[in-house]
Amino acid sequence: MANLSSLLLRNLVFTVLHPGIVVGLIPFLLVKDQLSRIFQDYWGLDKYLSAVLLLLGLAIMLHCIYLFAKQGGGTLSPADPTRQLVVSGLYRYSRNPMYTGVMLMLLAEALFLHIIAFWVYVLTVFVVFNLFISFLEEPRLRKDFGAAYQAYCHKVRKWI
C-alpha cells in the first residue's frame, strides 16, 4: 500500500505539472484579462454543458492516473513511466483515454469561454498531443513492451 500511496502522490505532482499547465495555467494566461466578463455572462446551456464535459474529462483523467499507479506501477509522466502495460479500464477502448480526458476539459473551457484564440489553442494542443504520441510515446511503448504493445495496438484504437 505504501508503494501505491507513493505512486498516487507522484501522480498528483505530475498531474499539476503536465495537465495542470495545459488545462489550467496556459488557459488562465490566455484569458485572464477577460475573466470578469466571462463569469458575468449569462449561463445558458453551453455553460452547463461545458461544466459536464469538464467533470467528465477530469473523471477520465483521474481514472487513468489511478490505473497507471495501481496496475502500471508508474505515473503519467515520461520521466516516471509505467512499468507494466495498462490495458484495462478505459484503456480497453482507447489507447489514449488520458489525452481524451484532457481534450474534453479543453473543449469544455473553449465552449465556456467563447474566445476564438482559445479554440486555436485547443486545436494546437490536439496536434501537439498527436505528434508526441506518434513520435515519442508509441515508439517508447513499442520498445518497452514489444509484442504485447503491438497486439494491443491491433486490438484497440488510438482514440475513441
DAFENMO-V123261 format. One record per residue. N is the residue number from 1. NEAR is the number of other ideal C-beta (glycine too) atoms within 12 Angstrom. Layout:
# DAFENMO-V123261
N:NEAR, N:NEAR
This chain:
# DAFENMO-V123261
1:9, 2:8, 3:14, 4:20, 5:13, 6:17, 7:31, 8:25, 9:18, 10:27, 11:36, 12:24, 13:20, 14:28, 15:31, 16:20, 17:21, 18:31, 19:37, 20:24, 21:17, 22:34, 23:35, 24:23, 25:16, 26:24, 27:33, 28:20, 29:16, 30:28, 31:25, 32:16, 33:12, 34:20, 35:17, 36:10, 37:14, 38:25, 39:13, 40:10, 41:17, 42:12, 43:14, 44:13, 45:12, 46:20, 47:22, 48:16, 49:19, 50:28, 51:21, 52:20, 53:29, 54:30, 55:18, 56:24, 57:33, 58:27, 59:22, 60:32, 61:36, 62:27, 63:29, 64:37, 65:39, 66:28, 67:32, 68:39, 69:34, 70:25, 71:22, 72:31, 73:22, 74:31, 75:35, 76:40, 77:26, 78:20, 79:13, 80:22, 81:27, 82:33, 83:18, 84:22, 85:30, 86:36, 87:25, 88:20, 89:24, 90:31, 91:34, 92:17, 93:21, 94:27, 95:33, 96:33, 97:36, 98:43, 99:36, 100:32, 101:36, 102:40, 103:37, 104:34, 105:36, 106:38, 107:30, 108:30, 109:35, 110:34, 111:27, 112:32, 113:31, 114:20, 115:23, 116:13, 117:19, 118:29, 119:21, 120:16, 121:27, 122:32, 123:18, 124:20, 125:31, 126:25, 127:15, 128:22, 129:28, 130:20, 131:15, 132:21, 133:26, 134:20, 135:13, 136:17, 137:29, 138:22, 139:16, 140:20, 141:31, 142:21, 143:15, 144:21, 145:25, 146:14, 147:14, 148:18, 149:26, 150:18, 151:15, 152:26, 153:26, 154:12, 155:17, 156:24, 157:17, 158:23, 159:20, 160:18
